[in-house]
Amino acid sequence: MTTTTITTTTRPARDSGTFHIGGDLPVVRLGYGAMRITGPGIWGEPLDRDEAIRVLRRAVELGVTLIDTADSYGPYVSEEFRTAQRSAPIATVQNRYNLGDRASEPVLEFCQAEGLGFIPWFPIATGELARPRGPLESMARQVRATPGQLALAWLLRRSRVILPIPGTSSVAHQEENVAAAGVHLTDAQFEALSALPSARG
Ligand SMILES: NC(=O)c1ccc[n+]([C@@H]2O[C@H](COP(=O)([O-])OP(=O)(O)OC[C@H]3O[C@@H](n4cnc5c(N)ncnc54)[C@H](OP(=O)(O)O)[C@@H]3O)[C@@H](O)[C@H]2O)c1
């Protein structure tokens, strides 16, 4: 576990650095995905409305400036995010991507080459990469981080255009996730994580 003391004045999310969306809108790279503050099954009001509000407030206090939200999380849409560029300026692309699912690697490479923000949804594989006794536990112990922090630190290290938006309904997880901005991987640790099998991609 990292032992970083989290205060509202240190704003630890800022340790992840800044990305300029569209070239002129600066955001702190480690963001927050707000889908998890809805009700069960991502439907309706949250079970604990006060905690949901605290989660959002805490994100901002911790320095998060990129909060992802949408009025629906429907089925996949066409993400042929080069053709679209001909008809409208594209600032960011949002695709499913995490250590265990790298099927969108070519899209990420494209974003990196074009300087577009790449927002990976399911950044911790809906919690699978954060779970105890999961695939990241032993390396997390070496790095003195939690498995979820390791998954987020890998994303931040993978490309400077990646803007992770881990989702949570709990303040404790919000604090843990934001502290990932201060987890720095050595080259060897990054390579070892990159070599883990990816189910897709
Ligand atoms: N564009 C799209 O099509 C699309 C689709 C899906 C999602 N999204 C966006 O992407 C965001 C992220 O996706 P997501 O929230 O589905 O998946 P995620 O960030 O990969 O994982 C969230 C899940 O992991 C758990 N979790 C979070 N932090 C944890 C920690 N430190 N330790 C253990 N468990 C932890 C959460 O449970 P707790 O609540 O208990 O923390 C939640 O169940 C969404 O919130 C949404 O804004 C976009």
Ligand as a Chemical Component Dictionary entry (heavy atoms), coordinates in Angstrom:
data_LIG
# 
_chem_comp.id                   LIG 
_chem_comp.type                 NON-POLYMER 
_chem_comp.pdbx_formal_charge   0 
_chem_comp.three_letter_code    LIG 
# 
loop_
_chem_comp_atom.comp_id 
_chem_comp_atom.atom_id 
_chem_comp_atom.alt_atom_id 
_chem_comp_atom.type_symbol 
_chem_comp_atom.charge 
_chem_comp_atom.model_Cartn_x 
_chem_comp_atom.model_Cartn_y 
_chem_comp_atom.model_Cartn_z 
_chem_comp_atom.pdbx_ordinal 
LIG N1  N1  N 0  -17.867 5.425  -23.296 1  
LIG C1  C1  C 0  -18.397 4.304  -22.865 2  
LIG O1  O1  O 0  -19.003 3.525  -23.611 3  
LIG C2  C2  C 0  -18.216 3.935  -21.440 4  
LIG C3  C3  C 0  -18.607 2.651  -21.017 5  
LIG C4  C4  C 0  -18.412 2.288  -19.692 6  
LIG C5  C5  C 0  -17.854 3.216  -18.811 7  
LIG N2  N2  N 1  -17.522 4.482  -19.234 8  
LIG C6  C6  C 0  -16.892 5.461  -18.301 9  
LIG O2  O2  O 0  -15.710 4.865  -17.799 10 
LIG C7  C7  C 0  -15.707 4.974  -16.368 11 
LIG C8  C8  C 0  -14.871 3.829  -15.779 12 
LIG O3  O3  O 0  -15.515 2.595  -16.044 13 
LIG P1  P1  P 0  -16.151 1.695  -14.900 14 
LIG O4  O4  O 0  -16.465 2.540  -13.712 15 
LIG O5  O5  O -1 -17.256 0.927  -15.496 16 
LIG O6  O6  O 0  -14.991 0.625  -14.640 17 
LIG P2  P2  P 0  -13.572 0.675  -13.838 18 
LIG O7  O7  O 0  -13.172 2.093  -13.539 19 
LIG O8  O8  O 0  -12.632 -0.181 -14.593 20 
LIG O9  O9  O 0  -13.934 -0.095 -12.491 21 
LIG C9  C9  C 0  -14.918 0.394  -11.589 22 
LIG C10 C10 C 0  -15.284 -0.756 -10.655 23 
LIG O10 O10 O 0  -14.138 -1.094 -9.892  24 
LIG C11 C11 C 0  -14.412 -0.888 -8.508  25 
LIG N3  N3  N 0  -13.269 -0.140 -7.960  26 
LIG C12 C12 C 0  -12.918 1.133  -8.245  27 
LIG N4  N4  N 0  -11.804 1.476  -7.566  28 
LIG C13 C13 C 0  -11.456 0.382  -6.837  29 
LIG C14 C14 C 0  -10.394 0.095  -5.943  30 
LIG N5  N5  N 0  -9.457  1.021  -5.660  31 
LIG N6  N6  N 0  -10.337 -1.133 -5.360  32 
LIG C15 C15 C 0  -11.271 -2.077 -5.654  33 
LIG N7  N7  N 0  -12.308 -1.873 -6.504  34 
LIG C16 C16 C 0  -12.392 -0.652 -7.099  35 
LIG C17 C17 C 0  -15.669 -0.072 -8.411  36 
LIG O11 O11 O 0  -16.409 -0.476 -7.279  37 
LIG P3  P3  P 0  -16.681 0.561  -6.062  38 
LIG O12 O12 O 0  -17.786 1.449  -6.539  39 
LIG O13 O13 O 0  -17.025 -0.326 -4.937  40 
LIG O14 O14 O 0  -15.390 1.323  -5.853  41 
LIG C18 C18 C 0  -16.394 -0.423 -9.710  42 
LIG O15 O15 O 0  -17.190 -1.584 -9.532  43 
LIG C19 C19 C 0  -17.200 4.929  -16.009 44 
LIG O16 O16 O 0  -17.446 5.365  -14.684 45 
LIG C20 C20 C 0  -17.787 5.801  -17.093 46 
LIG O17 O17 O 0  -17.644 7.183  -16.739 47 
LIG C21 C21 C 0  -17.681 4.830  -20.540 48 
# 
loop_
_chem_comp_bond.comp_id 
_chem_comp_bond.atom_id_1 
_chem_comp_bond.atom_id_2 
_chem_comp_bond.value_order 
_chem_comp_bond.pdbx_ordinal 
LIG N1  C1  SING 1  
LIG C1  O1  DOUB 2  
LIG C1  C2  SING 3  
LIG C2  C3  SING 4  
LIG C2  C21 DOUB 5  
LIG C3  C4  DOUB 6  
LIG C4  C5  SING 7  
LIG C5  N2  DOUB 8  
LIG N2  C6  SING 9  
LIG N2  C21 SING 10 
LIG C6  O2  SING 11 
LIG C6  C20 SING 12 
LIG O2  C7  SING 13 
LIG C7  C8  SING 14 
LIG C7  C19 SING 15 
LIG C8  O3  SING 16 
LIG O3  P1  SING 17 
LIG P1  O4  DOUB 18 
LIG P1  O5  SING 19 
LIG P1  O6  SING 20 
LIG O6  P2  SING 21 
LIG P2  O7  DOUB 22 
LIG P2  O8  SING 23 
LIG P2  O9  SING 24 
LIG O9  C9  SING 25 
LIG C9  C10 SING 26 
LIG C10 O10 SING 27 
LIG C10 C18 SING 28 
LIG O10 C11 SING 29 
LIG C11 N3  SING 30 
LIG C11 C17 SING 31 
LIG N3  C12 SING 32 
LIG N3  C16 SING 33 
LIG C12 N4  DOUB 34 
LIG N4  C13 SING 35 
LIG C13 C14 SING 36 
LIG C13 C16 DOUB 37 
LIG C14 N5  SING 38 
LIG C14 N6  DOUB 39 
LIG N6  C15 SING 40 
LIG C15 N7  DOUB 41 
LIG N7  C16 SING 42 
LIG C17 O11 SING 43 
LIG C17 C18 SING 44 
LIG O11 P3  SING 45 
LIG P3  O12 DOUB 46 
LIG P3  O13 SING 47 
LIG P3  O14 SING 48 
LIG C18 O15 SING 49 
LIG C19 O16 SING 50 
LIG C19 C20 SING 51 
LIG C20 O17 SING 52 
# 
